[in-house]
Amino acid sequence: MALTQIVVLAVVQGITEFLPISSSGHLILVPIVADWPDQGLLLDVAVHVGTLGAVMIYFWQDLFVMVTGVYRLLKGRRDPGARLAGQVVVATIPVLGAGYLFDAYIGDGLRSIEVIGWATLGFGLLLYAADRMSMTVKKLDHSSYLDILVIGAAQILALIPGTSRSGITMTAARFLGFERAEAARFSMLLSIPTIAASGLWLGLNIYEADDLTLTRGALVAAGLSFVTAIISIAALMAWLQRSSFTPFVIYRVILGITLLAFAYGWI
């Protein structure tokens, strides 16, 4: 694979992974627009690994609190950090099971411009409705495990390209009344086990392929996506402290309509 393609895909992944605009949808679209061969799921996961490092660095304090909280819990002491760790685990279980079934029975079957277009448009409008109609009263400290399970189950919809894992979890959190920044924070914490599972899958595939060129390309992609993801996370968290999801909704509506027009031959 050409270095230019690797660089572009890595930057696109880093920018879009944590924004509510669907990184997987963009990774499918870039090769189509640029007339490149599809990079396949392997490089997709490689750039996700780079973003895993970024989110772990940015939220290292939350991770530290969770680890020390679990340690205290094992010693018989209740701890808010252990509760947060438990929330992440509970919210992750539904998508892991669904992801296995999706890969086994559907695979690449939904990687089409038409599907991405409808998902981008539809779930973008749903995000707008959630952001505008819901109250902003909850923080993670006030959440119930039912709230967490609902947010986690929403991740299953992100298996549809164009939905956006971060977007649908933020949408669910906003419908439940979580503050925008808290919705984004929990969404990003949820990405850690999900991306880690994908990274394990990547490692096994690289080992089985025994392809050093692929390995070098994956390392380059992971590094670039790491840098761009750090910048993207910081920008999103700063934005949501003072504003809404509306700019992302507008982007999704424009992109979704454009993709549908292209898919149905209107343009």
C-alpha positions in Angstrom: 0.0 0.0 0.0 1.3 3.5 -0.9 2.6 5.7 1.9 0.2 8.5 0.8 -2.8 6.3 1.4 -1.5 5.2 4.8 -0.9 8.8 5.9 -4.3 10.0 4.7 -6.2 7.1 6.3 -4.3 7.5 9.6 -5.0 11.3 9.8 -8.7 10.8 8.9 -9.0 8.1 11.6 -7.3 10.2 14.2 -9.6 13.2 13.5 -12.9 11.3 13.2 -12.6 8.5 15.8 -13.8 10.5 18.7 -15.9 13.0 16.9 -19.6 12.0 16.4 -19.2 11.7 12.6 -18.2 8.0 12.1 -14.6 7.1 11.6 -15.4 3.7 10.0 -17.7 5.4 7.5 -14.9 7.8 6.5 -12.3 5.0 6.3 -14.6 3.2 3.8 -15.3 6.4 1.8 -11.7 7.7 1.4 -10.5 4.9 -0.9 -13.7 5.3 -3.0 -13.3 9.0 -3.4 -9.5 8.8 -4.0 -9.9 5.7 -6.3 -7.7 3.6 -4.1 -8.1 -0.1 -3.4 -10.0 -0.7 -0.2 -7.5 -0.9 2.6 -9.4 -3.7 4.3 -10.3 -4.2 7.9 -6.7 -4.8 8.9 -5.4 -1.3 8.4 -8.7 0.0 9.8 -7.9 -1.7 13.1 -4.3 -0.5 12.9 -5.3 3.1 13.0 -7.8 2.4 15.7 -4.9 1.1 17.8 -3.2 4.5 17.5 -6.3 6.2 18.8 -6.4 3.8 21.7 -3.0 5.2 22.8 -4.3 8.7 22.5 -7.5 8.2 24.6 -5.5 6.4 27.3 -3.0 9.2 27.5 -5.7 11.9 27.5 -7.8 10.2 30.2 -4.9 8.7 32.2 -6.3 10.2 35.4 -9.6 8.3 34.9 -7.7 5.1 34.2 -5.6 5.6 37.3 -8.7 6.1 39.4 -10.3 3.0 38.0 -7.3 0.8 38.5 -6.7 2.0 42.1 -10.4 1.7 42.7 -10.5 -1.9 41.7 -7.5 -2.5 43.9 -9.3 -1.0 46.9 -12.4 -3.0 46.1 -10.4 -6.2 46.2 -9.4 -5.2 49.7 -13.0 -4.8 50.7 -13.3 -1.0 50.4 -16.0 0.7 48.2 -14.5 3.2 45.8 -15.9 5.5 43.1 -13.1 4.4 40.8 -14.2 0.8 41.1 -17.7 1.9 40.2 -16.5 3.7 37.1 -14.6 0.6 36.1 -17.7 -1.5 36.6 -19.7 0.9 34.5 -17.2 0.6 31.6 -17.3 -3.2 31.8 -21.1 -3.4 31.9 -21.4 -1.0 29.0 -18.9 -3.0 26.9 -20.4 -6.5 27.2 -23.3 -6.0 24.7 -21.1 -4.8 21.8 -18.5 -7.5 22.3 -21.1 -10.2 21.9 -22.9 -8.4 19.0 -19.6 -7.7 17.3 -18.6 -11.3 17.2 -22.0 -12.3 15.7 -21.8 -9.3 13.2 -18.3 -10.4 12.0 -19.4 -14.0 11.7 -22.7 -13.5 9.8 -22.5 -10.0 8.1 -18.8 -9.0 7.9 -18.3 -6.4 5.1 -21.9 -6.7 3.8 -22.8 -3.2 4.9 -19.7 -1.4 3.6 -21.6 0.5 0.9 -22.1 4.2 0.1 -25.9 3.8 0.4 -25.7 2.3 3.9 -23.2 4.9 5.1 -25.3 7.7 3.7 -28.5 6.7 5.4 -26.7 6.0 8.7 -24.8 9.3 8.6 -28.0 11.3 7.9 -30.4 9.4 10.2 -28.2 9.1 13.3 -27.0 12.6 12.8 -30.6 13.9 13.1 -31.1 11.6 16.1 -28.1 13.2 17.8 -29.6 16.6 17.1 -32.9 15.6 18.7 -31.2 14.2 21.7 -29.0 17.3 22.2 -32.0 19.7 21.8 -34.7 17.8 23.6 -32.9 16.5 26.7 -32.1 18.1 29.9 -28.5 18.6 31.0 -28.5 17.4 34.6 -26.5 14.2 35.0 -22.9 13.4 35.6 -21.4 9.9 35.7 -21.5 10.0 39.5 -25.3 10.2 39.3 -25.9 7.4 36.8 -27.6 4.1 37.4 -26.4 0.8 35.9 -29.5 0.9 33.8 -28.4 4.2 32.2 -25.0 2.6 31.6 -26.4 -0.5 30.0 -28.6 1.6 27.7 -25.5 3.5 26.5 -23.5 0.3 26.1 -26.3 -1.3 24.1 -26.4 1.7 21.8 -22.9 0.8 20.7 -24.3 -2.2 18.8 -25.8 0.2 16.3 -22.3 1.5 15.6 -21.6 -1.8 13.8 -23.5 -0.2 10.9 -20.9 1.9 9.0 -21.7 5.6 9.2 -23.4 5.4 12.6 -20.4 6.4 14.7 -19.7 4.6 17.9 -18.9 7.9 19.7 -21.9 9.5 18.1 -24.5 6.9 19.1 -23.2 6.6 22.7 -23.2 10.4 23.1 -26.7 10.4 21.6 -27.9 7.8 24.1 -26.2 9.7 27.0 -27.9 12.9 26.0 -31.3 11.3 25.8 -30.7 10.1 29.4 -29.9 13.7 30.4 -26.1 13.6 30.8 -24.1 16.8 30.3 -22.4 17.1 26.9 -18.9 16.9 28.2 -19.8 13.9 30.5 -21.4 12.1 27.6 -18.3 12.6 25.5 -16.0 11.5 28.4 -17.9 8.3 29.0 -18.0 7.6 25.3 -14.3 7.9 25.1 -13.7 5.7 28.1 -15.9 3.1 26.5 -13.7 3.2 23.4 -10.8 1.8 25.4 -11.9 -1.9 25.8 -13.6 -1.9 22.4 -10.5 -0.7 20.6 -8.3 -2.9 22.7 -10.3 -5.9 21.5 -9.9 -4.8 17.9 -6.2 -4.4 18.5 -5.8 -7.9 19.7 -7.6 -9.1 16.6 -5.1 -7.0 14.5 -2.1 -8.6 16.2 -3.3 -12.1 15.5 -3.9 -11.3 11.9 -0.5 -9.7 11.4 1.1 -12.7 13.1 -0.7 -15.1 10.8 0.0 -13.1 7.7 3.7 -12.8 8.6 3.9 -9.7 6.4 6.6 -7.2 7.4 5.5 -4.6 4.9 2.0 -4.7 6.4 3.5 -4.5 9.9 5.5 -1.4 9.0 2.5 0.2 7.4 0.4 -0.5 10.4 3.0 1.1 12.7 3.1 4.2 10.6 -0.7 4.4 10.6 -0.9 3.9 14.3 1.6 6.6 15.1 -0.1 9.2 12.9 -3.5 8.4 14.1 -2.3 8.7 17.7 -1.1 12.3 17.2 -4.1 13.5 15.4 -6.5 11.8 17.8 -4.9 13.6 20.8 -5.6 16.9 19.1 -9.1 15.9 18.2 -10.0 14.7 21.7 -8.7 17.9 23.3 -10.6 20.1 20.7 -13.9 18.2 21.2 -13.8 18.3 25.0 -13.0 22.1 25.0 -15.8 22.7 22.5 -18.4 20.7 24.5 -17.7 22.7 27.6 -19.2 25.7 26.0 -21.3 24.7 23.0 -23.5 22.0 21.4 -23.3 19.1 18.9 -24.9 21.1 16.2 -21.8 21.6 14.0 -21.3 17.9 13.8 -25.0 17.4 13.0 -24.8 19.9 10.1 -21.7 18.1 8.8 -23.4 14.7 9.0 -26.6 16.0 7.2 -24.5 17.5 4.4 -22.4 14.4 4.0 -25.3 12.0 4.3 -27.3 13.8 1.6 -24.3 14.0 -0.7 -23.6 10.3 -0.3 -27.2 9.4 -1.0 -27.3 11.6 -4.0 -24.2 9.9 -5.3 -25.5 6.4 -4.4 -28.8 6.9 -6.2 -27.3 8.6 -9.2 -28.7 12.1 -8.5 -25.3 13.6 -9.1 
